[in-house]
Amino acid sequence: MKLFPVVMAGGSGTRFWPLSRSRRPKQFLPLASDRPLLVDTVRRLKGLATPARTFVVCGPGHAPLVRRLVPALPVRNVLVEPVARNTAPAIALATWMVGARDPEAVLAVLPSDHHVADPAGFRATLKSAARAAKSGDLVTVGIRPTRPETGYGYIRTGAPLADGAFRVQAFVEKPDPARAAEYVASGEYLWNGGIFVFTARAMKEALGRHLPEVAEAMARLEPALQRSGSGPALARAFRRFPSISIDYAVMEKARNIAVVPGDFGWSDVGSFAAIPEVRAVDADGNVALGSGALVLDSAGCVVLGGGRTLAVLGMRDTVVVDAGDAVLVVPRERSQDVRRVVEALRARRLTRTL
């Protein structure tokens, strides 16, 4: 069984402004280590697949950066989606490209901007998911919840299947605190981590059934894609595609959905508030990164500095970020609202730092 990882690197990452910019979104930032999240994602695939079987999907503006950060990938393995249309069309592109190379291929679709504390456990889980996918099921990896989190969608597990998998009863939207506590206490629910494993054949069939306009276009384009990997015809097709996630387009509609539970120290690093989950904290729960960062008489703060001195004194649960040409100060509990700053700057045409 050959596994073909497909790393999705097309996000914009507006919740990490001012570090994140249009030319350098979240997946290209060293948030969880000294390496960009994308590089960490590809490195943890060692032992699962060779670089020749590893793909990265990104937009045209980021393709040169991907090739520079992951030079071991063959040039043709950087798949460029000409227009951003969410994950369903991007996964369709990868499915047809990989399927043409190996019709029996198993794809593992992975976010490029998540953190995994236990890479060995992650690889073992993906291997279990790949074995389960050989049956023709579309498999998702569910993360065992460690707290009643309201910021994630959940997966309700059903009857057990082979290879450690379970039938999916339902995908559940982000719950309120009381409902989240019920989910965790029941033991029947997993976090939806956005990781999918399937055969090329099964995903082609599912897209043909649930997103036929995309499947039919990709089937027509397959010969041209194999020759050049992209071109005007692909760009025209993508402009016509709906902007829709694979969750809504396929996973929540198909009946052959399975889930494999995973417990490998996962974090989606969804905002600055999550940095203490993936970085070392001091005795007061502060994270201070950057040679100029100085934190005194403070607790629960995330302080990210550059080369110049950044002093934080007497603060509680606050995020302070100095990007050199822009500074952000926000309560940790409102870190998800950083995207509002980006929207306000864009509305006022103050785009120099975007």
N, C-alpha and C positions, 0 to 999 in steps of 0.2 A: 504494500500500500504506500503510494507516494502522496505526501502532504505538501500542498502549495499554500503557504501563508500569503495573505493579501492584507497589507497594512494600509489603513485608510488615513490619509494625511491631508484632507481637503478642508479642515475646519478653519474658522477665522479667529476664535479665541478671544473675543472682546472682553471677557471677564478678567483678563490679565493685563489690561492697559494700566500703566503706561509701558510695561515691559513688552507686551504684545503689540505688534503693529501689522498693518496689512501685508507687508513684505516678510514679516517674521512672526507668524501667529504662535499660539501656545505650544504646538508640537515641536517647534524649533527652539524652545527655551530650556535652559538647564534648571528645571524647577525641583526635580526629585533627586538629582545628583549633579555632578559637575559636567555631565553630558546632556545634550538635548534629549527630550523625552522620546523623540523618534529614534535616535541612536540606541537608547536603552531598549526600546521595543524590539528593534532588529537584533540586537546582541543576545537577547534572551531566547531567540529562536535557534541558537546554535545547538545542534543535536537533534532538532526536529526536521530541518530542511537546509539544504545548501543555498548559497546566494543565487545560484542559477534557477532555483525553484521558488524564490521569494520575490514578491511584487510589492510595489508601493503605488498607490493611486493618489494623485494630487492635481492641482490646477496648473495651468501653463506658467503662471508667475512664480511658482515654487519649484518647478522641475529642476532648474539648475542647482538650487540649494540642496534638494534631495540627493542629486547625483554627487554633489560635493561632500555631503555628510555621510553617505553610504556608498563609497566608491566601489565596493566589491560587487554591487548589483550590476548585472548587464544593463546596458543603456535601454534595451527594449523592455526591460522589466519595470521601468518607471512608466506607468500608464497615466497619460495626461487626459483628464476630462476637460474638454474644451470650454464648457460652461458649467458652473456649479448647479447641480440639480438634486442635491441631497443624496442619500446613500443608495437608494434603489437603482437608479441608472448607473451609478459608479460600480456597484456590485455586478450589475449586468455586464458592463464592459469587461470587468475582470473575469467573469464566468466564461464569456465567449472566448476571450484570449487564452485562458488556461485550458478550457475544454478543447480548443483546436489543437493544442499541443499534446494533450492526453485526455481522451474522452472519458476515461475512468478516474480522472483526478479527483482528489478530495481537497476542497479549499477550506482554509481557516481564515475568516475575516476578522481582523483585529483593529481596534482603535490605536492610533499612533501616540496618543497623549495620556495614557493611563500609567499607573505605577504598579509594579508587582514586587513584593518583598521576598517572595519565595519562588524564584524562577524554576527550580526543579519541580515543585508542586504544580506550577503553571503548565510545564511541559507534560507532566503526567496526566493532567486533566485534559489537555488538548488531545493526547493520544487516545484517551478513553472516548472523547467526543468523536474523534475520527473513526474509531471502530464502530460506534453507534450509527454514524452517518452512512456506513457502507450498506445498511439495510434500505436506504432510500429516504430515511427521515431527514428533515431539516432540523439540525441540532443547535441549540443555544446553550451557552455556559451560564449557569446561574450562580451568583456569589452567595455563599452562606452569610446571612446577615449577622452583624455583631452588635447592632443597636437598632432601635425603632426609628430608622431614618425616613424622613418625609421628602427628601430630595430625589429619591430614586423611584423608578417604576419597579413593580414586583412581578414574579412569576409564580403561579400556584401550581404545585406539582400534583400529578395524578398517579396512575398505576405504574409500578416498576417495570422496566424493560431490561433488555440485556445490556451488558457492558457498563453497568452503573448508571444508566439513564432512566428517566421517568417520562411518562407521557405528560404533556403540558395541558392542564385544565383551562388556564386562562392567563392572559397578560393583564395586569392591573395597573392603572394610572397611579401617580404619586398620591399617597394617602395622607389624611390628617394625622396628628400625633396619636390619637386614641386608636385609630384603625391600624396604624403602623405597629403599635404595641401588640395588638391582637394578632397581627400577621406573624410577628417574631415569636410570640408565645406558642402559637399553634404548631410550629415546626414544619408547616406545609408550604412556606413561601421562601423564595430566594430573590435577591436583588437581580435586576436585569442589567448585566454588565456590557451589553452591546457586542458580545463575541458570538460569532456564528460559524458553524462547521457543516459542510454539505458536499455532496458530489456535484460536479458540474452538470451531470445529467438531471439530477433532482431539481436543482435551482432553475435550469432552463425550462423544465416542465412547469414549475410553480410560477415562473414569470409569464410563461405562455398562457397560463390559466387566469392569473390575477392582474397582470400588467401587460396585456398582449401587444399594445402599441410599441412598447419598448422591446419586447422579445422579438417581434417580427422585424423591427428595424435592425437589431443586432444580428439576426440571422442573415439578412440581406448584406450587411456590411462585413461579415466575417472574412470573405476572401481578401477584401481590401485591407482589413486590419492586419491580417497575417503578412501582407506585403510591406506595409508602411507603419502600422501601429496607430496611425491617426490620419487626418487629412480633412479637406473641406466637407466631404460627405458626412463624416462623424460629427463635425461641428454643426452642420445643418440639422442632423438628427437630434443632437443634444438640445438644441434650441427649441425643438418641438416637444421634447419630453416633459412630463409633469415633474415638478419638484416635490418629491415624496420620499419618505424614509422606507427602508426595507421592512421595518416593524409594521407600519400601516399598510404598505403595499402587499406584503406577502405573509409575514410571520403571524399576524393576528387574524388572518383569513384562512390559511391552509390548515388542513386537518392532520397532516403527518409531521407534527412538531414535537420534538423531544427536548429534554433538558438534562444536562449533566451538571451536578453540583460541584462547585469548586471552592477551595479554601486555601488561598495562596497569598494572603496579605495584599489584597487588591484595594486600590484607591483610584477614583476617576480624576483626582486632583482638579476638582471642579471649580475652585476659586482660591483666592489667597488664604481663606480660612482653613483650607485643607493642607496647607504647607506643613503644619506640625505633625500631620499623619505620616509624612514621608521624609522629614528632616529631623535631626537631633534637636531636642529642646534643652534649655538650661533648667536649673532647679525651680525657677518661677514660671516655667512653661513658655518661655520666649524662644523664638527662632530669630537669630540675627545673622544675616549673610552679607558678605561684601567687606572688603578690607577697612572701609571707613565707618561701618555700622557700630554704634555704641548705645547700649541699652542699660539704663540705671533706674533702680527703684520702680520697676515696671513688671507686669505679669500678664501672661497670655497674649503677648504682642508678636506680630510678624513684621520684622524690619529688614528690608531688602535694599541695600545701598550699593553704590558704585565705588568709584575711586575716592571721591571726596568724603569728608567727615559728615556723618548723619547721626545726630545725637537725639535720643528719645528718653525723656525723663518723666517719671511719675505718671505713666499711662497704664491703662488696663484694657485688655482685649481690643487692641487697635492695630490696624495695618498701616504701615508707613513704607512707601516705595519711592525711591529716587532713581529715575531713569536717565539722569543727566540733563535732559531738556524738558522734563516734566516730572511733577511730584504728585503722588496720590496719598491722601489721608482719609481713612474710612474705618468705622467700627467693624470688627470682625464679623459681627452678626449681619452686617449689610454688604458683605463682600460680593454677594450675587448681584448687587445693584450696580456694580462698576460699569456694566454695559450701558447704563443710563448716561454716564459721563461721555462715553463714545458717541451716543446718540445726540447729546447736547452739543458737543464740539462739531459734529457734522452739520447739525441744524444751523449753527452759527457760522458755518464755513471756516472754522478754525481747524483746518485739516493738516497742518504742518506736522503734528505729532501723531497722526493716525497712520 
